Amino acid sequence: MFGGQLKIMFVGGPNQRADYHMEEGEEFFYMLKGAMCLKVIEKGKPKDITIKEGEAFLLPGRIPHSPQRFPNTIGLVIERERNPNEWDGLRWYTQDNHSVLYQDWFKCKDLVKDLPPIIERFFKSEEHSTGIPKSVKPSMIELDIESTLPEPIPIKEWIQSNKHDIDTKGPKPMFEGVFKIIVFGEKNKEVQIPNETWIYQLQGKSNLRLENEDKVLEEGSVCLIPRNLKYLITGTKDSVGLIVSLV
């Protein structure tokens, strides 16, 4: 959907995969319709994280992960633009998930174009044919083997619990890391940050004033605000939306 500093995608199912993606940056998941299973390697062991409809999850960087999407599902995924010195990787494990079977590394510019050649090389490899590791390429990322991953957050319940503060004190962070994901309501908020900002109107509508333009964000609408552009967002009664930016 957007492919600048913020990589914003709405992804449908089904999509079942055996590979695990590795990257330096965080990934934000939000399920709009149906549930998904995010397979991860947590502290060296496989784990399944179920993200249900209406739940959000911020995956820390350097965690091997493999999204499994089911039929008739829709999810939002946000990644960030890669720095020139960063690598992405794909990894396959042996059937017992105890050993790395195969992995390869690439400079990520467009995942849709970058992944197929690596997947094709794996399917043509001796490791795929035998299921036995041969000569695994060295890792280009120091993976996180210490973090305990949090549980997904049900957005509606979180908003309900924090609605008074959001409406009286202003926008409130839901997640804070490299990504800053804020929920806003009725109270206005004027912001200018050096990074791209994406606004997603979840409920009701909001008035968005840019430097030379006024917009109305209806429920379900989105807006990408360029870097260094000052904006003022004011929600109407019962308005709820997400503001996503990089710290």
N, C-alpha and C positions, 0 to 999 in steps of 0.2 A: 504493500500500500504506500509506504514511504520508505525511501532508501538512502537518506542522508546520514546525519550524525546518529539519528535514531532509526533503527531498522524495525519497522512496524509491519506485522503480518497477521492477517486473519486466516487461520488454517482449518481446513475441514478433514473429516475422516472418511473412510478408514485409512490408516497408515501404520502398518506393523513393520518393525525393523529390528535387526539383530545387532547393529553397530551402535557404539557409544560415541557421542560427540564430546570433544574437549576444547575448551577455550578459556582465555584469561578473564573474560568479563562475565557479569551477571546476566541472567535471563529472567524475564518476567512473564508469568503465565496467568491467564485469566480465562476461565471456561464460561462461555456465553450459553452454550447448548450442550447438554450431555456431560459426561465425565471422560477423563483420560487417565492413563497410568503413566507416570514418569518413573522409569527405571533408572536408578542411580547406583553408584558405588560409594557407600558411606563408610569411612574408616576402613577401607579395603574389603568391605563385604557388600554383596548385592542387596538392594532394598527397593521395594515398590512404594511410590508415593501416589495415592489416588487424589486427583484434583477434581472435585465434584462441580456440577453446574453451579455457577454463582460464587465459586471460590477462587482466590488468587494466591499465587505462590511466587516468591522471589528466590531463585536458585543462585547460590553464591558461585563465583567464578572458580575454575580449576576443579570442578566436580564432574567426572564422567557421567553422562546422562543419555538416555535413549527414550524419546517420547513415543508412546504407543497410543494411537488414536483409533476410536471405534466408529462404526457407521453412524451417519446422521448426527455428527457432533461438529461444533464450531468453537474454536478457541482463539484468543488473542495471544500473540507472542511478541515480545519486544527485546531486541538485542541492541548493542551499541556498535558504532563504527570501530573497526580495528585500527590500532596504531601500527605504523609501518614495521615495527620490530616484533610484532606479535605473530604467533603461529596458532593455527587451529589443527585439530587432529581427529581422526576416526580410529576407533579401536574395536576389535572383536575379541571375545574371550572364549576359552575352551568351554566345553559343555558343562563342566562342573563349576564354571565361573571363578576358578581359583588362579588361573594363569592367563596371561595375555597371549592370544593366538597370533594376532597380526595388528599392526598399527601403521598409519601413514600420516604425514604432515603436509600442510599447505597454507599459503597466504590467502586468507578469505576476503574475497571481493564481492562475490555473488554466490550464496550457498546453492542456489538452484543449478548453477553451472559448475561450481567447484566440486560438488560431491560425486556426481556420476563417474568421472574418470577414476577416482579412488576406489569406489565400490566395484567398478569393473575390474580393476587390477586385483582386488581381493578375490573375486569369484574365479579369476584365472590362475590364482596362486596355488602352489603346492600345499600351503597351510589350509586352504579351503577344502582341497581334495582329501587331505588326510586327517584334518582336525588336530594336527600336531604342530606346535610352534617350531619354527626353524631358525630364522635369524631376525629377531624383532628389532626394528629400527629404534635408536635411542629416543627417549622422550625429549621434546622441545619445551615442555611445560612442567614446572614443579607442581604436581597435583596436590590438592588439599586432602590429606589423610587423617585430619584431626577433628574437623568440625562435625558436630551433631546437627543435622538439618531440622529446621522448624516444621511445624505442621502448616498446611494451607489455611488461609483465613477466609471464612465465609463473609463476603463483603457486606451483604445486607445486615447481618447481625452486628458486624463491627461498626457500621454506620449508625445503626440504631443505638448502640451503646455509647457512641461518641457524638451523637447529633446535637445535643445541647451545646457542647464546647465548640463544635464546628460552626454553628449558627451565631453564637455570641462572641467567641474569641477569634474566629477565623479558621482558615484551612489548617488541617492537622495531618502530619505524616502518618502513613500506614506502613511504609517500608522506607528505610534509610540505609543506603550503602553507596555504591557508585551511582546507582539509580536512586533518585528521590521521588517517591510516589505519594502524592498528597491528595486528600479528599477535601473538596470545598463545598460550601453550602450557600446560605443567603448572604452572609457578610462579605463585603467586597474586599478585593485584594489587588493591589497594584504591584507589579513585579517587572524587573528587568534583570535578566541573567545572561551570561556569555554563551550559553549553550542552547540548542534547540529545545523547544517545549511542545509537548503534545497534550491537547485537552480532549477529553472524552466525556460528553454529557450523558450521564447514566440515567438521570431522572429529572423531570421538569424541564425548565429552560433557563438559560443564562444570557446576560448581555455582555458581550466582549468588545471592549474598546481598544483598538490598536492605535498607533500614532496618527494615522490618517484615514481610519476606517472603523465603522461600527458594524458588528455582526450580532445576530441572534442565534444562539446554539440551541436547537430543539433537541428533545430527547433522542438519543441514539446518534447524534451528529458528532463530528470530530473536527479539529482544527490543528494544524501544525504551525507554530510560530517560529520564525527564523531567529537565529542567534542575535543577541544584543538589541532586540526590539522590545520596547516597553509596552506592556499591556495592562488593562484593568478588567478584571472579571467580577461580575456581580450576579449572583443567583437570585431568581425569584423565589417565592415561598415554596418550600419543599424541594428546592433544587439540590441535586447531588451530582458531582462530577469528579473525574480523576485528572490530576495534573502530573505528567511524567516528564522528568528532565534529568540531566546528568549533573552531578555535584561538581 
